Amino acid sequence: MSKSRLFFCIFLGLSGFSTLAGCGGAGGSGTQNALPIAVSVNPGSATLIGGATQTFIVTVSNDSANAGVIWQASTGSITAAGLYTAPSPVTATSATVTATSKSDPSKFATATITLAPISITLAPTTPSPMAGGGTQPFTATIGNDGSNSAVAWTVAGGGSFSASTTLSGVATNYTSASPVTAATATVTGTSVKDPTKSATVTIPLNPITVTISPTVPAAIVGGATLPFADTIANDLSGSGVTWTTSVGSISSQGLYTAPTPVTTASALVTVTSVKDPSKSATATIPLTPIAITLSSNTMALTGDGVQTATISASITGDSSASGATFRVSGAGGTMSASPVPGNSPSSLYTTPVVSAGSSSVITVASVTDPTKSQTVAVTLNPPMSFTTSLGALAAGIAGAVYPSTTID
């Protein structure tokens, strides 16, 4: 109790007044109730990006010792003066700052900090389909990165970038693989500061395509030609095509020539991209082989060395019109000509002289393809003859008599 209050109480006592509360009398306890320590922090909340700072002000009431506070942060750091620094990169969604009274650790106050992580956005988000070797610029916008530490570019599905890292807002040019080997390419921009933060864009890729015309060609004969054309798409290099065939030949411009003679039923023509040999197109050409037909495959003649017969052939599938050969076997005989050119050759057969029934075979074969032939079976009958007995043969002509006459 202060001296002035003590003197005041003595005066009251000498004056006959009752002892008042606060003077040690029955009206009071003789002591005052102390107020509890209170702590507050301002501001109570904040939003920060990685590496940013925020100063917090603490107010401590009823601390007669004026001992101050202890600062703590759940993530990031804070100084004894209340200067908070957010973590970089941000790895949590929020942080709590706590100021605790040194005089009474049960008394504290908190502030909540919302932490904004690094964000990445790419542009364009829906790029147009690309052919092999095409280019597309991409730009990354980096949010909440106070250090502006750039973006690293990667791609899945082939291709490359003009710059593997760029700052926010600076473009890099993507060049697609050539040839295209995947249906899509996925471009990814990743924060250099926080590799857990990235963005992706998917690019449709158009592979090289090859078509051939005609796709269903008409049948052709040996030695004939057939022009083909190709259409190639999505080849920005303009590398062109190669032509191949299973039989016959084909020029670099696609002009096909059938083999002579035709030995297979068809030919397969293939056109292939030079840039991407896995891309091709085919067409099947029906091939018409040489065929021979004869006017007759059998005949009967008299083998007298005089009788004749014309052997006529018709040849199809021979663009060279080389004709046919005529060959006699068996009892024999002769042909007037062999070989005979043209697709309608003929030759005159003359019988041999035979004394008894026999036969010959005439083989007509293609000059161009000797494996294609037809035959004529010739039956040879001997000439008719008889001999009279010694004496006279009466003929019905003027009653003439011919001694020892033989009639054939």
C-alpha positions in Angstrom: 0.0 0.0 0.0 1.3 3.5 -0.9 2.2 6.0 1.8 -0.7 8.4 0.8 -3.3 5.6 1.1 -1.8 4.6 4.5 -2.1 8.2 5.8 -5.6 8.4 4.4 -6.6 5.3 6.3 -5.0 6.5 9.6 -6.9 9.7 9.2 -10.2 7.9 8.8 -9.5 5.8 11.8 -8.7 8.8 14.0 -11.9 10.4 12.8 -14.0 7.5 14.0 -15.0 6.2 10.5 -15.2 2.5 10.0 -12.3 0.9 8.2 -13.0 0.9 4.5 -12.3 -1.7 2.0 -8.8 -1.3 0.7 -7.5 0.0 4.1 -7.1 -3.4 5.6 -10.5 -3.5 7.3 -13.2 -6.1 7.2 -14.5 -4.7 3.9 -11.6 -6.0 1.7 -9.0 -8.7 1.3 -6.1 -6.3 1.3 -4.9 -7.3 -2.2 -5.9 -6.6 -5.9 -6.8 -9.3 -8.6 -4.2 -9.3 -11.5 -5.6 -9.5 -15.1 -4.4 -12.5 -17.2 -1.9 -12.2 -20.1 -3.5 -11.9 -23.5 -1.8 -12.4 -26.9 -3.1 -11.4 -30.4 -1.5 -11.5 -33.9 -2.2 -9.2 -36.8 -3.0 -10.0 -39.6 -4.9 -13.1 -38.7 -4.5 -14.5 -42.2 -2.5 -14.1 -45.4 -1.9 -15.7 -48.8 1.7 -16.1 -50.0 3.6 -17.8 -52.9 6.8 -19.7 -52.3 9.6 -17.5 -51.0 7.3 -14.5 -50.3 7.4 -12.8 -46.9 4.8 -11.4 -44.5 5.4 -9.4 -41.3 3.2 -10.3 -38.3 2.6 -7.9 -35.4 2.1 -9.3 -31.9 0.3 -7.6 -29.1 0.8 -8.9 -25.5 -1.5 -7.4 -22.8 -1.1 -7.6 -19.0 2.5 -8.9 -19.1 4.1 -6.7 -16.3 7.4 -8.4 -17.2 7.1 -7.4 -20.8 8.9 -10.7 -21.6 7.7 -10.9 -25.2 6.8 -13.9 -27.3 8.3 -16.9 -29.0 7.4 -17.2 -32.8 6.9 -20.6 -34.5 5.8 -21.6 -38.0 4.4 -25.0 -39.1 6.2 -24.7 -42.4 8.5 -22.0 -43.8 10.4 -19.8 -41.3 9.8 -16.8 -39.1 12.2 -14.5 -37.3 12.0 -13.2 -33.7 10.6 -10.0 -35.1 7.7 -11.8 -36.7 8.9 -11.8 -40.4 7.6 -15.0 -42.0 9.1 -16.5 -45.2 7.1 -19.0 -47.1 8.8 -22.2 -48.2 10.1 -22.4 -51.8 8.9 -24.4 -53.5 5.5 -24.6 -51.7 4.9 -28.2 -50.6 1.8 -27.7 -48.3 -1.5 -25.9 -48.8 -1.2 -23.8 -45.6 1.0 -22.7 -42.8 0.3 -21.7 -39.2 2.2 -19.0 -37.4 2.1 -19.1 -33.6 3.2 -16.4 -31.1 3.5 -17.8 -27.5 4.0 -15.6 -24.4 7.3 -16.2 -22.7 5.8 -15.2 -19.3 2.8 -17.6 -19.7 3.3 -20.3 -22.3 -0.3 -21.2 -22.0 -1.2 -17.9 -23.7 -0.7 -17.7 -27.5 -2.2 -16.5 -30.7 -2.1 -17.9 -34.3 -2.4 -16.7 -37.9 -3.2 -18.9 -40.9 -1.3 -18.5 -44.1 -2.7 -19.9 -47.4 0.3 -21.1 -49.5 -0.1 -20.9 -53.3 1.9 -23.6 -55.1 3.6 -23.0 -58.4 1.2 -23.5 -61.4 2.0 -24.2 -65.0 -0.3 -23.7 -68.0 0.6 -24.4 -71.6 -0.7 -22.8 -74.8 -2.1 -24.0 -77.1 -4.1 -26.5 -75.2 -5.6 -28.3 -78.2 -3.1 -28.0 -81.1 -4.1 -29.1 -84.6 -2.9 -32.5 -85.9 0.6 -32.5 -87.2 2.4 -34.4 -89.9 5.9 -35.7 -89.5 8.5 -32.9 -89.5 5.9 -30.2 -88.7 6.4 -27.4 -86.2 4.2 -26.0 -83.4 5.2 -23.2 -81.0 4.3 -23.7 -77.3 4.4 -21.2 -74.5 4.3 -21.9 -70.7 2.9 -19.5 -68.2 4.3 -20.0 -64.7 2.2 -18.9 -61.7 3.3 -18.3 -58.1 7.0 -18.7 -58.8 8.6 -15.6 -57.4 12.0 -16.7 -58.7 10.7 -17.2 -62.3 13.0 -20.2 -62.5 11.7 -21.4 -66.0 10.1 -24.5 -67.4 11.8 -27.6 -68.8 10.2 -29.1 -71.9 10.0 -32.9 -72.6 7.9 -34.9 -75.1 6.7 -38.5 -75.4 5.9 -39.8 -78.8 8.9 -38.4 -80.6 10.1 -35.0 -81.7 12.3 -32.2 -80.3 12.2 -28.6 -79.1 14.1 -25.5 -80.3 14.8 -24.7 -76.6 14.6 -27.3 -73.8 14.0 -24.6 -71.1 12.2 -21.3 -71.4 11.1 -18.5 -69.1 7.4 -17.8 -68.5 5.8 -16.5 -71.6 8.7 -17.4 -73.9 7.9 -19.8 -76.7 9.7 -22.9 -77.8 9.1 -24.6 -81.2 8.2 -28.3 -81.2 9.1 -30.3 -84.3 7.4 -33.6 -84.7 9.2 -36.8 -85.4 9.7 -37.7 -89.1 8.5 -40.2 -90.0 5.6 -40.3 -87.4 5.8 -43.5 -85.4 3.0 -42.8 -82.8 -0.6 -41.7 -83.0 0.0 -38.8 -80.6 2.8 -36.8 -78.9 2.5 -35.6 -75.3 4.3 -32.3 -74.6 5.1 -31.6 -70.9 6.2 -28.4 -69.4 7.7 -28.9 -65.9 8.7 -26.2 -63.3 12.4 -26.1 -62.8 11.8 -24.8 -59.3 9.3 -27.4 -58.3 9.6 -30.5 -60.6 6.3 -31.9 -59.0 4.4 -29.2 -60.9 3.8 -29.6 -64.6 1.3 -29.4 -67.4 0.7 -31.5 -70.5 -0.7 -31.1 -74.0 -1.5 -34.0 -76.4 -0.9 -33.5 -80.2 -2.6 -35.7 -82.7 0.0 -37.0 -85.2 -0.8 -37.8 -88.8 1.4 -40.6 -90.2 2.4 -40.8 -93.9 -0.3 -42.5 -96.0 0.1 -44.0 -99.5 -2.6 -45.0 -101.9 -2.4 -46.6 -105.4 -4.5 -46.3 -108.5 -6.0 -48.3 -110.0 -6.7 -50.4 -107.0 -8.5 -53.2 -109.1 -6.8 -53.2 -112.5 -8.1 -55.2 -115.4 -6.4 -58.3 -116.6 -3.5 -57.9 -119.1 -1.6 -60.2 -121.3 2.2 -60.8 -121.3 4.2 -57.9 -122.5 1.3 -55.4 -122.1 1.8 -52.3 -120.0 -0.4 -50.6 -117.3 0.3 -47.2 -115.7 -0.1 -46.8 -112.0 -0.3 -43.6 -110.0 0.3 -43.0 -106.3 -1.0 -40.4 -103.8 1.1 -39.7 -100.7 -0.1 -37.6 -97.8 1.6 -36.2 -94.7 5.1 -36.3 -96.1 6.4 -32.8 -95.6 9.8 -33.9 -96.9 8.5 -34.7 -100.3 10.7 -37.8 -100.4 8.5 -39.7 -102.8 8.0 -43.4 -103.3 9.5 -46.6 -104.7 7.8 -49.1 -107.0 8.2 -52.8 -106.9 6.5 -55.8 -108.4 6.4 -59.6 -107.7 6.7 -60.4 -111.4 7.3 -58.4 -114.6 8.8 -54.9 -114.3 7.8 -51.4 -113.2 9.4 -48.1 -113.8 10.2 -45.4 -111.3 7.1 -43.6 -112.6 4.8 -46.5 -112.0 4.6 -48.0 -115.5 4.1 -51.7 -115.2 5.1 -54.2 -118.0 3.8 -57.8 -117.7 6.2 -60.6 -118.2 6.5 -62.4 -121.5 5.5 -65.1 -121.4 3.0 -65.0 -118.5 3.9 -67.8 -116.0 1.7 -66.8 -113.0 -1.9 -65.9 -112.5 -1.3 -62.5 -111.1 1.3 -59.8 -110.3 1.5 -57.8 -107.1 2.5 -54.1 -107.5 3.7 -52.3 -104.4 4.3 -48.5 -103.9 6.3 -47.6 -100.7 7.1 -44.3 -99.0 10.8 -43.5 -99.1 10.5 -41.5 -95.9 8.6 -44.2 -94.0 9.1 -47.6 -95.6 6.5 -49.1 -93.3 3.8 -47.2 -95.2 2.8 -48.7 -98.6 -0.1 -49.7 -100.9 -0.6 -52.6 -103.2 -2.6 -53.7 -106.2 -3.1 -57.1 -107.8 -3.0 -57.4 -111.6 -4.6 -60.5 -113.1 -2.3 -61.9 -115.8 -3.7 -63.7 -118.9 -1.4 -66.5 -120.1 -1.1 -67.5 -123.7 -3.7 -70.0 -124.9 -4.0 -71.9 -128.1 -7.1 -73.5 -129.7 -7.3 -75.5 -132.9 -10.0 -75.8 -135.4 -10.0 -79.6 -134.9 -8.1 -81.9 -132.6 -8.7 -85.1 -134.6 -8.8 -86.1 -138.3 -8.6 -89.1 -140.5 -6.6 -89.0 -143.8 -5.4 -91.4 -146.4 -1.7 -92.0 -146.1 -0.9 -91.8 -149.8 1.7 -89.0 -149.7 -0.8 -86.8 -151.6 -3.7 -86.0 -149.3 -3.5 -82.7 -147.4 -5.3 -80.9 -144.5 -4.9 -77.3 -143.2 -4.1 -77.0 -139.5 -5.4 -73.7 -138.1 -4.7 -72.3 -134.7 -6.0 -69.3 -132.7 -3.7 -67.8 -130.1 -4.7 -65.5 -127.3 -2.7 -63.7 -124.7 0.3 -63.1 -126.9 0.8 -59.4 -127.5 3.9 -60.1 -129.5 1.9 -62.1 -132.1 4.9 -64.4 -132.5 2.9 -67.2 -133.8 3.3 -71.0 -133.5 5.4 -73.9 -134.5 4.0 -77.0 -136.2 5.7 -80.3 -135.5 4.8 -83.8 -136.7 5.6 -87.0 -134.9 4.5 -90.6 -135.2 4.1 -92.0 -138.7 5.2 -88.6 -140.1 4.1 -86.3 -142.8 5.1 -82.8 -143.6 4.0 -79.2 -142.7 4.1 -76.5 -145.3 5.5 -73.9 -142.9 6.8 -73.7 -139.3 7.0 -71.4 -137.4 4.1 -69.3 -138.7 3.8 -65.8 -137.2 0.6 -64.1 -136.1 -2.2 -65.0 -133.7 -4.1 -67.0 -136.3 -1.3 -69.2 -137.8 -2.0 -72.1 -140.1 0.1 -74.7 -142.0 -0.7 -77.3 -144.6 -0.2 -80.9 -143.5 0.7 -83.6 -146.2 0.3 -87.2 -145.3 3.1 -89.8 -145.6 2.7 -93.0 -147.7 1.7 -95.8 -145.4 1.0 -99.4 -146.2 -0.9 -100.1 -143.1 -3.1 -98.2 -140.7 -1.0 -95.8 -138.5 -1.2 -92.4 -137.0 0.7 -89.1 -136.6 0.5 -86.3 -134.1 0.7 -82.7 -135.0 1.8 -80.4 -132.1 1.1 -76.7 -132.4 3.1 -74.7 -129.8 3.4 -71.0 -129.1 6.6 -69.4 -130.2 6.5 -67.0 -127.2 5.6 -69.7 -124.6 6.4 -73.2 -125.9 4.8 -74.6 -122.8 1.4 -73.6 -124.3 0.4 -76.1 -127.1 -2.3 -78.2 -128.6 -2.2 -81.4 -130.7 -4.1 -82.9 -133.6 -4.4 -86.7 -133.7 -4.2 -87.9 -137.3 -5.4 -91.3 -138.2 -3.7 -92.5 -141.4 -5.5 -95.1 -143.5 -3.5 -97.0 -146.2 -4.6 -96.5 -149.8 -7.2 -98.9 -151.1 -5.8 -101.6 -153.6 -6.6 -105.0 -155.1 -4.9 -107.2 -157.8 -6.7 -109.4 -160.4 -5.7 -112.9 -161.3 -3.6 -113.4 -164.3 -5.8 -112.6 -167.2 -7.9 -109.7 -168.0 -9.8 -107.1 -166.0 -12.9 -106.1 -167.7 -13.6 -102.4 -167.2 -16.8 -100.8 -168.0 -15.2 -98.5 -170.4 -15.7 -99.6 -174.1 -15.2 -103.2 -173.0 -11.4 -102.6 -172.7 -9.3 -105.4 -171.1 -6.2 -104.7 -168.9 -4.0 -107.6 -168.3 -2.3 -108.0 -164.9 -3.8 -104.7 -163.6 -3.5 -103.6 -160.0 -6.1 -101.0 -158.8 -5.4 -98.7 -155.9 
